[in-house]
Each structure stands twice: as structure tokens, then as C-alpha cells.
């Protein structure tokens, strides 16, 4: 048996870790949890490398209420990290997302809209569904000529009797009514509410030029090969009328730096597993150090 002097204090038949030992293990655990949180997500918010008063946001994944997957984004985690940037003057937001949870997307839109920084939003590949609404928070929205935006009415999966389904339909109508002003405020006089509703009803895929014509973006950029962070099967299950060029893009092999990027993701996941095992060992050390003998 390890002596109390080495293990910690012995009080009434219980061996406890010394304060310094316990504090050290807790700090190790906190550091691992922070490292784990960073490794689990592929989206990122950080200070700009070339400016002390600018920040960068990357939304390259599915928008959800909890980050279950490496590319998931939630409104709460989004705000927490955005606040850490402090009082910045410029915020550059890079979007490549096929959408996700409506209420989370609305919350992220509101968070960005309220932010005091000047917001540049770059649609690197696709801004579909609720991701298109997030883009409307930009003071200036940029789209490469080969980027696309998709707007549609909110979707839901209902279960229940006729009254339940009618209530669900009414909720969806209210959600759409809440979304419409965001598009119209960005578009100004270039887009009427009547035309917008027509586009939403049809689940419309818009080219960058069409977005510019409708006032949904402000400036076109040269074509860009974006490393899409999109699950092709999920994408096809959610949406209809998917343009052929989007289907082709989803079936392509990794391009440019994407292959190395995917290897990096795999390494991050492996590191995450190691961190979890280390976390388990630390917790067991704290637990075992407080057991009765």
C-alpha cells in the first residue's frame, strides 16, 4: 500500500489526495477537455492573423443545436467563441454549409446582426437553406462566380393526428414569416416580397449572378475551388431540384488541399480518442485517491 505521505492524507480510514495533487489532476483534466473541445469541431472562430482588430469565422458544416459531429455548429458555442474575440472592428465570415436547424440558424443570424463589427461574409461554395439566412447578416456579402445559394420554405417532420399536423404547419408558416424580413432587408429594392415567396415556394437554387441581381449578395469574386464540408447522402435526402453541377461537385475526389485537410481531420479524431482515454485515467486517479480502505 502506498504510504499516506506519498498518496495524501489519511483521515478516518479514507485515503485522500493531497490538495496539490488533486489541483494538478483537475488542471490536467481541464486542459484535456479544452483540447478535446477544439479537436471535436471543424468550424472555427479566431482572431485574424494580419490584424489585431479583426476576427474570422468559418461555418463549414451542418448547423445544429448541439455539436454532435466534427462539422456541426450550434448557436451557443458560436456565441461563446465570438465573444472571446473582444471588441473587434471587422468580422470576416466564411460560409460553406447546406443548412441545418432553423432556430439555431436564426439565432446565429441574430448574433451576427447585433455584432458591432463590420461584417464581410464570403460564400465559399454553398449557402443552402438556413445557411443562406445567416449570410444575410453581412454588411457586404461576397460570392465567387461558381458559388450558389439555395432558399426554400422551412421543413419539418411531423407525427400525430390531423390537429397536430395542422399546428405544425402553422408553426412552419410563422417561421417563414420571421425569416422573410432578413432576405428583404438585405435585398432592398431589388427583391419584392411577392417574388421572394415565389422563390421560397419553389426551393430555388440561385447562381452568384442571380444573387447579385436580387440583392442577396453585393460583389462577385473569381471562381474558387472550395473544399466542401458536405455529406452528399444527407444533402440529397434533404433537398430536391439539386443542380447538376452541385451533384457533380459532391461526387468529386478531393481537390487542391482537401486531401491533406481530410487527413488532418482523421488525425484530429484519433487525437480525440487518445484524449478521452487520458481523461478517463485522470478521473479514475481522482476517484481512486478518495476510496475507503
C-alpha positions in Angstrom: 0.0 0.0 0.0 1.3 3.5 -0.8 2.1 5.4 2.3 -0.1 8.3 3.3 2.9 10.7 2.9 3.1 9.9 -0.7 -0.5 9.3 -1.6 -2.1 12.0 0.5 -3.8 12.5 3.9 -5.4 9.6 5.7 -8.5 10.6 7.7 -10.8 8.1 9.4 -10.0 5.2 7.2 -10.1 7.2 3.9 -7.1 8.0 1.8 -7.5 11.4 0.1 -5.3 13.1 -2.5 -3.3 16.0 -1.2 -4.6 19.3 -2.3 -1.7 20.0 -4.6 -2.1 16.5 -6.3 -5.8 17.0 -6.7 -5.5 20.5 -8.1 -2.8 19.3 -10.5 -5.1 16.5 -11.8 -8.1 18.8 -12.1 -5.9 21.3 -14.1 -4.8 18.4 -16.4 -8.4 17.4 -16.8 -9.5 20.9 -17.7 -6.7 21.2 -20.3 -7.7 17.9 -21.9 -11.3 18.9 -22.0 -10.4 22.2 -23.7 -8.2 20.3 -26.2 -11.0 17.8 -26.8 -13.5 20.5 -27.5 -11.1 22.0 -30.0 -10.5 18.7 -31.7 -14.2 17.8 -32.0 -15.2 20.6 -34.3 -14.1 21.6 -37.7 -15.7 25.0 -37.7 -13.6 27.8 -36.2 -13.7 31.3 -34.8 -10.3 33.1 -34.4 -8.6 36.4 -34.4 -7.3 37.4 -37.8 -3.6 36.8 -38.2 -2.9 40.1 -40.0 -5.0 42.4 -37.9 -5.4 42.9 -34.1 -9.0 44.4 -34.5 -10.4 41.7 -36.9 -11.9 38.3 -36.4 -12.6 35.3 -38.7 -15.5 32.8 -38.6 -15.7 29.6 -40.6 -19.0 27.9 -40.9 -18.2 24.7 -42.9 -20.8 22.3 -41.6 -24.3 21.4 -40.5 -26.0 23.9 -38.2 -27.4 22.1 -35.2 -28.5 22.7 -31.6 -25.5 20.6 -30.3 -22.2 19.8 -32.0 -22.6 16.0 -32.3 -20.4 15.8 -35.4 -17.0 17.3 -36.3 -18.5 19.8 -38.6 -21.5 20.8 -36.5 -22.2 24.3 -35.4 -24.5 25.4 -32.5 -25.7 28.9 -31.7 -24.5 28.7 -28.1 -21.0 27.5 -28.9 -20.9 30.1 -31.7 -21.7 33.0 -29.4 -19.3 31.8 -26.7 -16.3 31.8 -29.1 -17.4 35.0 -30.9 -17.4 36.8 -27.5 -13.9 35.8 -26.9 -12.7 37.9 -29.8 -13.5 41.0 -27.8 -14.1 44.5 -29.3 -13.1 43.9 -32.9 -13.9 46.3 -35.8 -14.1 43.8 -38.7 -15.6 40.3 -38.8 -14.9 38.1 -41.8 -17.3 35.1 -42.0 -16.7 32.2 -44.5 -19.7 30.0 -45.2 -19.9 26.6 -46.9 -22.9 24.8 -45.5 -26.0 23.0 -46.7 -28.1 24.4 -43.7 -29.5 22.7 -40.7 -31.7 23.6 -37.7 -33.8 26.6 -38.4 -33.9 28.1 -34.9 -30.2 27.7 -34.4 -29.6 29.4 -37.8 -31.9 32.2 -36.9 -30.1 32.7 -33.6 -26.7 32.8 -35.3 -28.1 35.3 -37.8 -29.3 37.5 -34.9 -25.9 37.1 -33.1 -24.0 38.3 -36.2 -26.5 41.0 -37.0 -26.2 42.5 -33.5 -22.4 42.4 -33.5 -20.9 45.9 -33.7 -18.1 44.9 -36.1 -18.4 45.5 -39.9 -19.3 42.0 -41.3 -17.9 40.7 -44.5 -19.5 37.4 -45.5 -17.9 35.1 -48.1 -19.9 32.2 -49.5 -17.0 29.9 -50.4 -19.1 27.2 -52.0 -22.8 26.7 -51.0 -25.1 28.6 -48.6 -28.2 26.5 -48.6 -31.3 26.7 -46.6 -30.8 28.3 -43.2 -27.1 29.0 -44.1 -28.4 31.5 -46.7 -30.3 33.3 -43.9 -27.0 33.6 -41.9 -25.4 35.1 -44.9 -28.0 37.9 -44.9 -26.3 39.3 -41.7 -23.4 40.6 -43.7 -22.9 44.2 -44.4 -21.1 43.1 -47.5 -21.7 39.6 -49.0 -19.2 38.2 -51.5 -19.7 35.2 -53.7 -17.3 33.6 -56.2 -18.9 33.2 -59.6 -19.3 29.5 -59.2 -20.8 29.6 -55.7 -24.5 29.0 -55.1 -27.3 29.9 -52.7 -30.5 27.9 -52.1 -33.6 29.4 -50.4 -36.7 27.5 -49.5 -39.6 27.3 -47.0 -38.7 25.7 -43.7 -39.1 21.9 -43.4 -40.2 19.6 -40.7 -41.1 16.0 -40.0 -44.5 15.7 -38.3 -46.1 12.9 -36.3 -49.6 12.8 -34.8 -53.2 13.4 -35.7 -54.7 16.0 -38.1 -54.8 18.7 -35.3 -51.1 18.0 -34.5 -50.1 18.3 -38.2 -52.2 21.5 -38.7 -50.4 23.0 -35.7 -47.0 22.0 -37.1 -48.0 23.6 -40.5 -49.0 26.8 -38.7 -45.6 26.8 -36.9 -43.8 26.4 -40.2 -45.7 29.3 -41.7 -44.8 31.5 -38.7 -41.1 30.5 -39.0 -41.2 31.5 -42.7 -42.8 34.9 -41.9 -40.0 35.5 -39.4 -37.3 34.7 -42.0 -38.7 36.8 -44.8 -37.6 40.3 -43.4 -33.9 39.1 -43.2 -33.8 38.5 -47.0 -35.8 41.6 -47.9 -33.7 43.9 -45.6 -30.6 42.7 -47.4 -32.1 42.9 -50.9 -33.6 46.3 -50.6 -35.5 47.4 -53.7 -34.1 44.6 -55.8 -36.4 41.9 -54.5 -40.1 42.2 -53.7 -41.9 40.1 -51.0 -44.1 38.5 -53.7 -41.0 37.4 -55.7 -39.2 36.2 -52.6 -42.2 34.0 -51.6 -42.2 32.6 -55.2 -38.6 31.7 -54.9 -39.1 30.1 -51.4 -42.0 28.1 -52.6 -40.0 26.7 -55.5 -36.9 25.7 -53.4 -34.8 27.9 -55.7 -31.1 27.4 -56.4 -29.5 30.8 -57.2 -26.2 31.4 -59.0 -23.9 34.1 -57.7 -25.1 36.4 -60.6 -28.7 35.8 -59.7 -28.0 36.6 -56.0 -26.3 39.8 -57.1 -29.4 40.7 -59.3 -31.7 40.0 -56.4 -29.6 41.9 -53.9 -28.7 38.9 -51.9 -25.0 39.4 -52.4 -23.1 42.6 -53.1 -20.0 41.6 -55.0 -18.8 38.7 -57.3 -15.4 37.2 -56.9 -13.3 34.9 -59.2 -14.2 31.3 -59.2 -13.0 29.3 -56.2 -12.4 25.6 -55.6 -13.8 25.2 -52.1 -13.2 22.1 -50.1 -16.9 21.3 -49.4 -17.7 20.1 -45.9 -20.9 18.4 -47.1 -22.3 14.9 -46.7 -23.6 14.0 -50.2 -26.2 11.5 -48.9 -27.7 13.9 -46.4 -27.7 16.7 -48.9 -29.6 14.6 -51.4 -32.1 13.5 -48.8 -32.9 17.0 -47.7 -33.3 18.8 -50.9 -34.9 18.5 -54.4 -34.0 20.4 -57.6 -30.3 20.0 -56.9 -28.4 21.4 -59.9 -26.2 19.0 -61.8 -23.1 21.0 -61.1 -23.7 20.6 -57.4 -24.3 16.9 -57.8 -21.0 16.7 -59.7 -19.2 18.7 -57.1 -20.4 16.3 -54.3 -19.1 13.3 -56.2 -15.7 14.7 -57.0 -12.5 13.3 -55.4 -10.6 15.7 -53.0 -9.3 18.8 -54.8 -6.4 21.1 -54.1 -5.6 20.9 -50.4 -8.7 18.9 -49.5 -7.0 15.5 -49.3 -4.4 16.8 -46.8 -7.3 18.5 -45.0 -9.2 15.3 -44.6 -6.1 13.5 -43.3 -5.8 16.3 -40.7 -9.4 15.7 -39.7 -8.7 12.0 -39.3 -5.6 12.8 -37.1 -7.7 15.1 -35.0 -10.3 12.4 -34.4 -7.5 9.9 -33.4 -6.1 12.5 -31.1 -9.6 13.0 -29.7 -9.8 9.3 -28.8 -6.4 9.4 -27.1 -7.5 12.5 -25.1 -10.7 10.7 -24.0 -8.6 7.7 -22.7 -6.3 10.1 -20.8 -9.3 11.9 -19.4 -10.7 8.6 -18.1 -7.4 7.8 -16.5 -7.2 11.1 -14.7 -10.8 10.8 -13.5 -10.0 7.3 -12.2 -7.0 8.7 -10.4 -9.0 11.3 -8.7 -11.7 8.7 -7.8 -9.4 6.0 -6.6 -7.5 8.5 -4.5 -10.7 9.1 -2.4 -11.6 5.5 -1.8 -12.1 3.9 1.6 -9.5 1.3 2.6 
